[in-house]
Amino acid sequence: MSPSRNDGPPTTSMKVIIVGAGFAGLASAIECHRRGHSVIVFDSFPKFKPLGDIISFQPNAGRIFERWPGMKAQLDPICHVGKELTFKNYLGEYLFTQSLDNEKIFGKKYSGHRGEIHELVFNYARDLGIDIRLGQPIDNYEETDSNASVILPNGEKITGDLVLAADGVRSKGRTLVLGYEDKPKPSGYAIYRAWLDATEIAKNPLTKHLVENGDTFNAWVGPDQHFLATSIKGGKDFSWVCTHKDSADIRESWSSPGSIPDTARLVSTWDPVVRTIVSLTPSCLDWKLVYRDPLPTWISPRARIALIGDAAHPFLPTATQGGSQAMEDGVTIAVVLGLCGGREKVPEALRAYERIRYDRVRRAQKTGEETRESWHKMDWKGGQGRVEAEREKGALEPLKLRKEMWLLGHDAEAYAGDVYAETVRALREEREGGGQMGMGAQKGHVRECVEAGA
C-alpha cells in the first residue's frame, strides 16, 4: 500500500530544504511532511538509480519504518530473515553461533539490498507528494539570521527556513559549518563487496549449504581482515564483503570497480569455502573506507543549516548503524521543528537536535571501531586447540556483534519529544551564562545515552 498524497497533518508555514536524497534526506523529508512542514529535496543524480549491495537497518530504525503506513509490508518480502550469525576464523575453524533472534527484545531489523530498500523509501516519499528535484546539484549554501538558502549551478537561489545537508561525507555544507574544507582521509582499510545471483553458489558442494536452507549469515575473521557472506530472499540472492588493509589514496570517487583476482589473493590462505565464494563471483566493487575526525559541531554559525547522516557522522560498516543513525537524525529533526514554536525558533531547534544526538551518535560510532579491532587483532596461531582455549577463557565474546538495549531499543521519536524541553532549557542557561549556545555539543548532554536506552 502506498501513502496517499492527501494523507498527513495540516500544513505549517515551515519550509525545509534538504540536500541529498539518501536515507538521511528522505527520512527527514518524510518525517517533516508527517508533521505538516513544506519540504523540497535536491539531489545531483539526474534520475533515481538503485545502487549498492547489503545494508542493515537495526531495530532502532525498524520502528521508524513501521510508523510509515504500508512500508513494513513492502520491506518484508525483500529483507533477510536469518536468525543467527555463524563465526569461524579465517582457517575455517568454528568459533560460535550468535543468535540474532531478538525481535521480541529490541524490535525488528530490516536488512536487504541497499538499492531495493532505497527505491521503496524514495517512491514512498514521492507518493506522499514530497517535491524531489533530481539532477539539481548544489553549488553553495548561504544563511542569514532569519533563513537559509541553496545556490544552484545556474545561480538560482532557493530559500527556506532551514537547510538540512544530507549529501554525504563530501558535503559542501560541512565547509560552511566548519569554516574550512574538511577532506576525508584514508582509514587504512577498504572493502571488496559483491551482490550476485546464488545459482552457482547453490551448485557447488563447498558452498551450497550457505543457500539451500534459506537465508544465512556467516562471518570469517582473520589478521587485519574479515569476510561476511549473506544469503537472502530464501537463498536466491547472495552478498559478500571482504574488509582488508588498504593504503591507496582516496580519489574523488572512493567506490570503483573491484578486482576478483585481487580478492582471491587476499583470501588465498583462507577457508576453502571463502575462496570458492570469491571464485564463483563474476565481479565486485572496491569501496574505500574513509575516515573523519568527529566534528566539533553539526550546526552552522547562525544555526539555520544542519548536517545530518554521513555528512555529520560517517560510520564504519562494523557498527551496522550508519543507515539507522541517519534515520534517527531525520526523526529527531522533524520532532524538534514541530516542538520549537515557529520559524523564528529554528536556530534553537537545530541546536537542540545536535545536543540530543551528538553523544549517542559518537557512542554508536565507537561500537564499530571496537568490533573491527576485536575481529582483526585476535591471534589464531595454535589451531583448534587454541580456539578451545580462547573459548574457555571467554575471549571469543568480544567478537559478537553488539546487541544492547541502549542502542537497539532506542525510540528516537519518543526520546526527542521527551527531552526537548529540558534540552532547550539547558541551552538557554548556557547562553545566559555567557557561553555560545549549542557549541561544544559533545559536552553536557541532558541525559546519558544509557539512561536513554528507551
Secondary structure by P-SEA (a helix, b strand, c coil): cccccccccccccbbbbbccccaaaaaaaaaaaaabbbbbbbbcccbbbbbbccccccaaaaaaaaaccccccccccccccccbbbbbcccccccbbbbccccccccbbbbccaaaaaaaaaaaaaaacccccccccccccccccccccccccccbbbbccbbbcccccccaaaaaaacbbbbbccccccccccccccccccccccccccccccbbbbbbbcccbbbbbbbcccccbbbbbbbbbbcccccccccccccaaaaaaaaccccaaaaaaaaacccbbbbbbcccccccccccccccbbbccccccccccccccaaaaaaaaaaaaaaaaaccccccaaaaaaaaaaaacaaaaaaaaaaaaaaaaaaccccccccaaaaaaaaaaccccccccccccccccccaaaaaaacaaaaaaaaaaaaaaccccccccccccccccccccc
